[in-house]
């Protein structure tokens, strides 16, 4: 089975400058849950890799994070999708851990646990942190614009403001990425 790695906030659900601290604040992006279900039906294993510094900042505890994730998993399951695993970094940037994106530690753990090389594995994120982590881990970085859109791009537009990302594919959201992948438009980039 093939693997896809997704960031959470800005890819699956709406992001917040104040962090997602409750089930009530967790709101799926239109089409994201259905996109995950379609990827699962196409025999992709979907794994989440997410920075969750709200834990390290003391804004939520592990029980609250687990409650949010259970709610998310239930919502995905209702649409026919499954998440194989959720990897998260609870640290703040000041902790200087190896798992917080843009460092590749979390993605390397996914590779180790799945006994899978990340070469050609899409890592779908909404920020430069996600892209840098994907590149450092040898994954295929994909940018969706449904988060904060820090590059101020239009769907399909290349990132010209930063040479490190000049070849990164951009999509309006997870649903449009899933469409392109499942229609075969990304076949030369993504391992099959």
N, C-alpha and C positions, 0 to 999 in steps of 0.2 A: 504494500500500500504506500502511496506517495504522501509526502508531508507538506503542510503549509503552516507557517507561524504568523500569528496575528498579534499586533499590539491591541490593547483594550480600548482605552479612552481616546476618542477621536476616530476610531476605526469601527468598533462594534457599537459603542454608545457615545452619546454626546459628552464632550469634555467640559470641565469647569475650572476656572482660575482658582476657585475655592475648594477644589478637590471633590471627588465623589465620596460622600461620607455616610450615605444611607441608601436603602433600597428605593426610597422615594426620589432621590436625586439621580438614580441610574435610569436613563432613558435611551432606548435603542435608536440608532440612526436608521431612518427609513430604508428598508431593504436589506439591512445587514444580517438579520437573523435568517431570512430566507436565503441569502447568499451562502451562509454557512451550511444550511441544509442542502443546497444544491452541490456544494463542494463535497459534502459527505456522501451524497448519492453517487457522485462520480468517483468514489473510493479514495478520497483524500483524507488523511488524518489531520485534524485541525488542533493545533496547540496554541495556547496564548502565552505571550511573554510580555509582562507589564511592570513598569516602575510604579510602586505604590508607596511613595514617601509620606503619605498621610499617616501611615502607621508609625514611621520613625519620628514624625513631627508630633506625635501624640494626639492627632486629630481624630483617629479611630483606633480601635484595638483589633486584635486578630479575629475575635468573634464577630465584630461588625464587618470586617473584610470578608470573612467566610460567608456571612449572611448575604452580602451583596453578590458574591460569586455564586452562591446557591440559587439566588433569584435569577441571575443571568443564565445559568445552566438550565434552569426550569423553562425560561422563556425560549431558549434555543431549542430545547427538546420538544416543546410544543409545536415548533415549526418543522420538526423532523430532523434536526441537526444534533450532532454530538461534539463535545470537546474532549479530546483525549487526555489533556492535562493542562493545568494552569501553573505556570512558573511566574513568580513575582519577586521583586526586590523591595523589601520594606525600608530600605535605608534612605537617608538624606544624602544630598551631594557632598556634604561635609564629612560623611563617614568614609569616603574614598574606598568603597568596596569594589570588588571586581565584577559584581553581578548587575550593577545599575547601568542601564544603557546611557551613554554610548559605548561603554565597555562591553566586550562580547561574552562575559562570563555566563550570563543566563542562557544565551544561545548555545554556547559550548556544552552546557549541562544538558540541554535538550538533545543535542547531537549524541552525547554520551549515553543518556538514558534510552534513546530510541535506537542506539547502535546504528546510526545513520550519518553519513557525510551530509553536510549542509550545502554542498556544491549544487547549484541550480534550484535549491529549495527557496521558494518565495518567502520573504519576511515583509509583511505588509504593515506599514506604519504611517504615521501622520506627521513625523518630525525628523529633523536632521539627526537626533539621537538614535532613532530607529534605523535610519539609513547607515550611519556610521557603525552601529553594532552589527548590522547585517554584513557590511563589507568586511569588517574585522573577523567575522566568524566564517567567511567564505560563502554566505548565503546570497540570494538574488534579491537586492533591495527594491521594494515597490513603495511608491508614495501615493497615499490617498489624500485628497484635499478636503475631506469631511471634518477634519479637526481644525486646528488653529491656522492652517495654511500659511506657515511662516515665510514661505517663498513667494507668496502672492501670485500664484499661478492659475491658469485655466486648465481644465482637463486636457490631457494629451500634450501640453506644453512642456518642454524640457527645462531643467533647472540651469539657467545660464549664469546665475549670480555666484555659483560656487563650482569650480572645476571638478571637485571631488565627486559631484553628483551629475555630471553632464550626460551620462548614459542611463540614468534612472528613469524608469517608466512611471508616468503619473496618470492617475484616474480620479474621477470625481468622488468615488466612494468605493466601499468594499463590493457592492453589487456590480458596479461597472468593471472592476478588476475580475470578479468571478466570471462575468460574461466573456471578457477577452480570453481568459484562461480556458474556459470550457468550450469556446468557439474555435480554439486553436490558434488565436492570434499571437500568443506568447510562446508557442511551442519551441522556437529556436533558442529561447533564453532559459526556459524552465526544464529541469530534468523530468522525464516522464516515466 
